[in-house]
Amino acid sequence: MAAFDPWDPDFLADPYPAYAELRARGRVQYFEPTNQWLVPHHADVSALLRDRRLGRTYQHRFTHEDFGRTAPPPEHEPFHTLNDHGMLDLEPPDHTRIRRLVSKAFTPRTVERLRPYVAKLAGELVDGLVEAGGGDLLKDVAEPLPVAVIAEMLGIPEADRAPLRPWSADICGMYELNPSEETAARAVRASVEFSEYLLQLIAERRAEPGDDLISGLIEAHDEGDRLTEQEMISTAVLLLNAGHEATVNATVNGWYALFRNPAQLAALRADHSLVPTAIEELMRYDTPLQLFERWVLDEVEIDGTTIPRGAEIAMLFGSANHDPAVFRDPGHLDLTRGDNPHISFSAGIHYCIGAPLARIELAASMTALLDRAPTLSLAAEPERKPNFVIRGLEGLRVAL
């Protein structure tokens, strides 16, 4: 399995040929370096995302010892406390309860109310890029837009927003394969600092509620059931991390793909009504989240291979999104692709709660760039981040 090497720069530059090789080899393969079972086909990934025999956690049913796993080192505890109380890493009944309460605050109306703010901010950011004659699309547009939107939604004052992106980046480092001790130390420090900040903000909103999401989370209740303070903190961090990480990377991965496919970019410039299908296709074509992990709670069988309880399955979203059994000519970027059941927002009970907001942000920035920077071009070949799970670029230099 030499082609699949998530630490090899050549693989990171273009993992899709290696995925094709994985799919050709079968429906599931064991990958020793990470002690995981790789699942590369769309049908299997889609089914497993909905399979209750798998879980994002096992601690609702087993101890670490029962499950044949080693407990995390005590010094990593602040990260795990933060991470393990968020919806993404919980299973029913805890997941059901927290998602239900969060949904009472994070309503479609809340998201829709942000649409004018998102459009205005996207326009201002693109205007700044145009006035400068170009710049870094990542730092000038892709990054500040979703961070500001989530911060606005949560009610984080503008003066407090500078550390949000660094905190998020440090915490998300722990989601890579086999993170180093240095990565873990940064994640722990960021978890402590971010949690302390949110604890203070929650106390302020308890004393003086507003119309922001933090106030909504404090108020959310169901037959007397409320979110604990830790659940509120973990939810806010999850919304920030998941709510901008995918959007940032979808934006820069998407525009880099457009620059490399000039005929498709020309078609989009000629017809802005393609924006909605373009967003879906670009998220499929170069998937921001390449891998999603699940623990095997009760043994499963895939194509005659029994995967035992205690094992870990790595569902390859990037591979599933390029499966020719589902997508015609998957290596071809087609902004008019109508039937596009990509799984970039996951599926099942862990389907991304922020997907509607992400689509609003992606459409706003793309429309602003098409309208206000119609001659945008690639100024330099970008450097890819040395990450596999969260796929993105270090920057994207553009000119007008």
C-alpha positions, -999 to +999 in steps of 0.1 A: +000+000+000+029+023-008+008+048-026-013+057+005+012+077+027-004+105+046+030+120+055+044+121+020+044+155+004+037+140-030+007+122-016-005+154+001-002+173-031-026+149-049-040+120-029-067+111-054-046+086-076-037+068-044-074+066-034-082+051-068-056+024-061-071+018-026-106+014-041-093-011-067-078-032-039-110-037-021-136-023+002-115-023+034-077-025+041-057-024+073-032+004+076-005-005+102+011+029+108-021+043+123-037+009+134-068+017+114-090+001+088-093+023+057-127+024+040-124+041+005-158+035-012-187+059-012-214+033-005-195+019+025-186+053+039-221+065+036-235+034+052-210+034+081-217+070+089-252+059+098-242+025+114-249+025+152-224-002+157-197+025+153-192+055+175-172+087+177-165+076+213-167+043+232-166+057+267-204+057+270-202+019+269-167+008+278-137+018+299-104+023+281-093-011+295-124-029+284-118-015+249-081-025+248-070+011+247-047+033+268-062+063+285-048+096+273-019+110+294-031+132+323-013+162+309-036+161+278-067+162+300-077+199+292-079+190+255-100+159+261-123+176+286-130+203+260-133+178+231-152+151+248-182+173+258-189+185+223-215+170+200-190+157+175-174+133+199-205+121+218-230+093+211-266+089+221-281+096+246-257+125+254-253+135+217-291+135+212-297+157+243-270+182+235-278+185+198-315+190+207-306+218+231-281+234+207-306+233+179-330+254+200-304+282+199-288+275+165-320+278+145-325+282+107-337+317+116-305+325+135-285+315+105-307+333+080-305+365+100-267+365+094-270+365+056-269+403+051-239+405+076-221+378+057-227+394+023-216+429+035-184+415+052-175+394+021-179+425-001-157+446+022-130+420+024-129+416-014-129+454-019-098+455+003-081+428-018-090+447-050-077+480-037-044+464-028-042+450-064-042+414-051-028+396-020-033+364-001-068+351-007-065+329+025-055+357+049-074+385+032-108+369+025-111+331+032-100+332+069-114+365+083-149+359+069-160+327+087-141+336+119-159+369+121-192+353+113-190+327+140-176+352+165-205+376+156-229+347+160-215+337+194-214+373+206-176+375+209-166+412+209-144+424+180-116+433+204-114+397+217-113+380+183-075+380+174-067+347+193-096+327+180-080+315+148-046+305+165-065+288+193-086+269+168-056+259+146-037+246+177-067+225+189-074+211+154-038+199+152-049+170+175-072+157+148-043+148+125-029+112+124-005+104+152+000+140+165+033+148+181+039+157+218+046+193+206+012+194+188-005+180+219+011+206+242-001+234+219-036+219+218-037+217+256-025+253+261-051+266+235-079+245+252-071+260+286-069+296+273-100+293+251-120+276+279-111+303+304-121+330+280-155+314+273-161+308+310-157+345+316-180+354+285-207+330+297-206+347+332-211+381+315-240+368+294-257+353+324-256+387+340-265+406+309-281+384+281-280+395+245-294+381+212-262+361+205-257+323+205-240+322+239-270+338+255-292+313+235-272+284+248-276+296+284-314+299+278-319+267+259-339+242+279-361+212+274-384+201+302-360+216+327-329+201+311-301+226+303-266+226+290-239+224+316-212+251+316-187+226+301-212+216+274-216+253+265-179+259+263-173+227+242-202+236+219-189+272+213-154+258+205-168+231+182-189+257+164-158+280+159-135+251+149-158+233+126-176+265+115-146+280+099-119+253+094-139+237+066-151+270+051-115+284+049-101+254+033-131+249+009-126+285-002-088+283-010-089+246-023-119+257-045-103+288-060-070+269-066-090+242-084-107+269-105-074+285-115-062+251-126-094+246-146-097+278-166-126+267-188-147+260-157-137+294-142-146+311-174-180+294-174-186+305-138-176+341-146-200+341-175-229+327-155-231+335-118-262+313-114-237+284-113-225+294-078-247+270-058-237+239-079-201+252-081-198+252-043-210+216-040-187+205-068-157+222-054-163+207-020-165+173-037-135+178-060-110+187-033-125+177+000-116+199+030-120+170+055-103+139+041-108+114+068-133+108+096-127+082+124-151+059+142-146+033+169-160-002+164-184-007+193-198-040+180-179-060+153-188-053+117-182-072+085-171-055+053-168-076+022-160-108+042-136-090+065-146-090+102-135-058+120-135-065+157-148-044+186-121-020+197-108-014+162-108+020+146-122+027+111-110+056+090-136+066+065-119+083+036-141+112+026-118+124-002-118+089-018-156+085-014-161+118-031-141+105-061-157+071-064-166+065-100-195+042-089-213+074-078-197+103-097-193+102-134-157+111-144-149+121-108-114+135-116-131+161-139-143+194-123-178+200-135-195+231-120-228+221-136-228+186-119-264+182-106-265+148-090-238+154-064-242+133-032-208+143-017-202+136+019-181+166+028-205+175+055-207+139+068-240+121+073-262+104+099-265+119+134-232+137+130-242+156+099-227+191+101-251+213+120-234+244+104-237+232+068-264+259+059-242+286+073-211+273+055-230+274+022-241+310+028-204+320+035-190+302+005-216+317-018-211+352-004-173+351-008-175+335-043-201+360-055-182+389-042-150+377-059-168+371-092-185+405-091-157+427-078-126+409-089-135+395-124-098+394-135-086+375-104-057+352-113-031+330-095+000+350-087+022+321-074+019+283-069+007+278-033+024+257-007+002+229+007-002+225+045+016+194+058-017+180+071-037+151+057-070+150+077-078+188+073-067+196+038-057+231+030-031+256+017-006+277+036-018+306+014-031+315-021-014+345-037-037+362-062-033+392-086-058+413-106 
